[in-house]
């Protein structure tokens, strides 16, 4: 067996041949008659690429939303997945769709605007690697060409569309034929632009050689080939990052003279003596990303104005050259404010479509970011609610204080996360969200949270990290946070951390209460007892005493001892009891039994009642004093086992959370 057999087994020669296809210009025309999609513009191709991965439609707060699976990052298993930003992404895709149909946005710079760490770069990175992958598929294939010369193959330096080789009248005649063959083609079948300077030179020389016979030139001098976009190879995908102004000029965007070839060809205006390798040149047919676009020097921005509005770039010593690419930039809030204040930047503002990419405002979405990064940490257990509490604090810092009387910031956070509170409808929550215009554009970034969780994981010697470890690290880091400039904001963030700690204390109390009361038989007995008495109360009947067999009035004390656990006032007890009976009746009509698990409020009330009945027998207070007798320890071990089984605690953090809960119960 050869050592290279595993290499041979992993090869896909058929795919390689498909990606490296070459053919004549006539072959290409035949291919287009079968499928004209290679003629798509960059906007059309990117729009189709996103849709190719599927769309999910859902409703939130009575608003129809779309989730594009493309942004789940199917290319690297979710490494760059974007969470909780469906609305901004819907706006981005809608802009791409309008551009694909040539309705105006194709002549604009797309500007992703938002605070640091809000996934702007991630979205740009996804679009770039998605386009690379799409160009390798049958649906996303596109083509370019090279010239046969005495020195060898001369590729078009801007890998342009082969139909540029046809003059306008012949090109339009061929496109008219395609329109007739494909009447249902979803986009306008047009090919704009002309040959780049290098190809214009080759065309002139070729026509002179063949005495004006374009068909002969195309047959003998031109080879069409498959074009695979690649950022690393600088084909169809460019990235530009501002540097020191002294060491940067516009040739980085539009190419520069090759002085070695000037000596060979005798002129610095000969296209063969010019490197058409600026970021705007090489990104033709695809996308160019401008990192921190508004930090660019004004000279660069002028190039962008022409590139977006006219789809042309001006290289030194040459006429304007046609391009077809998406210009995508991203910037943060301070830089954008400077743009708005600069009257000399009016032309840029007019040619820009701003797409806000705010911070996530739903805790459940924020948690998914941290789960992706920390769910598979080896050697450390992350206690339940650790990531959730960090996410809760992060989202609280991004929310505007509610203007509605009686609504706290924590309640607002829960409403946004889909937990409807009494008196709140979905329409009311949607109105609440509409009142806060700048929500999500300020606050703590996910990056800060990720850094602090990482610090705790690395520095802690405990086998398990818990919410308090992370919250203490978050608070400690506020002293040196580079983006918090005033003490007032720092103090507000500290106060919000105290609110999160209080929220966590309530969660722990509830979980321990439920673990203590997680006796299925006892809960069922209490449930059936309660329902028997409620049924008798609502129907005006009596209840049979299980011990004496004598009929007795419903036990009001029993019913109220359960209802008071979930704050049912005396004035509302009749409504609550009828509600329960109506629910039982509705299920009975469907032939379904009613259990305590079918009603969350009733289940919680029963658990709290059972907890109160049992807590004294378990004596959690013994954990605080440190003196635990064997009988109590056995009961505590049962509760601990339930915490491990039902809530995801480990042995270490289950013990810690029981001690914490014991101190809370002792205080209350």
Secondary structure, DSSP 8 states (H G I E B T S, - for coil): --TTHHHHHH--HHHHHHHT-EE-HHHHHHHHHH-GGGG--HHHHHHHHHHTT-EEEEEETTEEEEEEGGGG-TTTTTTT---S-HHHHHHHHHHHHHHHTTSSGGGSEEEEE-STTSSHHHHHHHHHHHHHHHHTSSTT-EEEEEEEETTEEEE-TT---GGGGS-HHHHHHHHHHHHHH-TT-SS---------HHHHHHHHHHHHHTTT-HHHHHHHHEEEEEE--BTTTTBSEEEEE---GGG--THHHH-EE-HHHHHHHS-TTSGGGEE--SHHHHTTTSEEEEETGGGS-HHHHHHHHHHHHTSEEE-TTS-EEE---EEEEEE-HHHHHHHHH-GGGHHHHHTEEEEE------HHHHHHHHHHHHTT-SS-EE-TTHHHHHHHHHHHHHS----STT--HHHHHHHHTT---TT--HHHHHHHHHH-TTTTSSS--HHHHHHHHHHHHHH--SSEE-HHHHHHHHHHHGGG-TT---HHHHHHHHHHHHHHHHHHHHHHHHHHHHHHT--HHHHHHHHHHHHHHHHHHHHT--EE-TTT--EE---HHHHHHHHGGGT--GGGHHHHHHHHHHHHHHHHHTT----GGG-HHHHHHHHHHHHHHHHHHHTTHHHHHT---HHHHHHHHHHHHHHHHHH---HHHHHHHHHHHHHHHHH-
